[in-house]
Amino acid sequence: MMPDRPASALDLPCALVVLGADGRVQFGWQNPETGAYYAEADGSCITDVIGIVEWHGRTIH
C-alpha cells in the first residue's frame, strides 16, 4: 500500500492508451501543437486513431 502524499506529489502527466482502427492498442502521446498522436514504442505517428483512454499513475520509476 502506498503512503498518502500531498496532492502536488501526485500531479503526474497522464499517459495515453491509443486505440487504432486496425485493432492495435498502444501507449502514446499527443502533440499539443498539432493534435497528432505518436507511439511511445517507436515515435511513429498514429494516423488511424479511433479513441484514447487516459492512464494516470501514482508513481513513476
C-alpha positions in Angstrom: 0.0 0.0 0.0 1.3 3.4 -0.9 1.5 6.1 1.8 -0.7 9.1 1.4 1.1 12.0 -0.2 0.3 15.7 -0.7 -1.8 16.3 -3.9 1.1 18.1 -5.5 3.2 14.9 -5.4 0.5 13.1 -7.4 0.4 15.6 -10.3 2.0 13.4 -12.9 1.1 13.9 -16.6 -1.3 11.3 -17.9 -0.2 8.6 -20.3 -2.5 7.7 -23.2 -3.7 4.3 -24.4 -4.3 4.9 -28.1 -6.9 2.7 -29.9 -6.3 2.4 -33.7 -8.8 1.4 -36.4 -6.6 -1.6 -37.2 -7.3 -3.1 -33.8 -4.0 -2.2 -32.3 -3.7 -0.7 -28.8 -0.6 1.1 -27.8 0.8 3.6 -25.4 1.2 7.0 -26.9 1.3 10.8 -26.5 -0.4 13.7 -28.2 1.5 16.6 -29.7 -0.1 19.7 -28.1 0.6 21.9 -31.1 -0.7 19.6 -33.9 -3.1 17.3 -32.0 -1.4 14.3 -33.7 -0.8 11.1 -31.7 2.5 9.3 -31.6 3.5 5.8 -30.4 5.7 5.5 -27.3 7.4 2.4 -28.7 8.9 3.9 -31.9 7.7 7.5 -32.1 5.7 6.9 -35.3 2.6 8.9 -36.0 -0.6 7.0 -35.3 -2.9 8.2 -38.1 -6.0 5.9 -37.6 -6.9 6.8 -34.0 -10.5 5.9 -33.1 -10.2 6.6 -29.4 -7.9 7.3 -26.4 -8.0 6.4 -22.7 -6.1 8.5 -20.2 -4.0 6.5 -17.8 -2.9 8.0 -14.6 -0.2 6.6 -12.3 0.6 7.4 -8.7 4.3 7.0 -9.1 7.0 6.8 -11.8 10.1 4.7 -11.9 
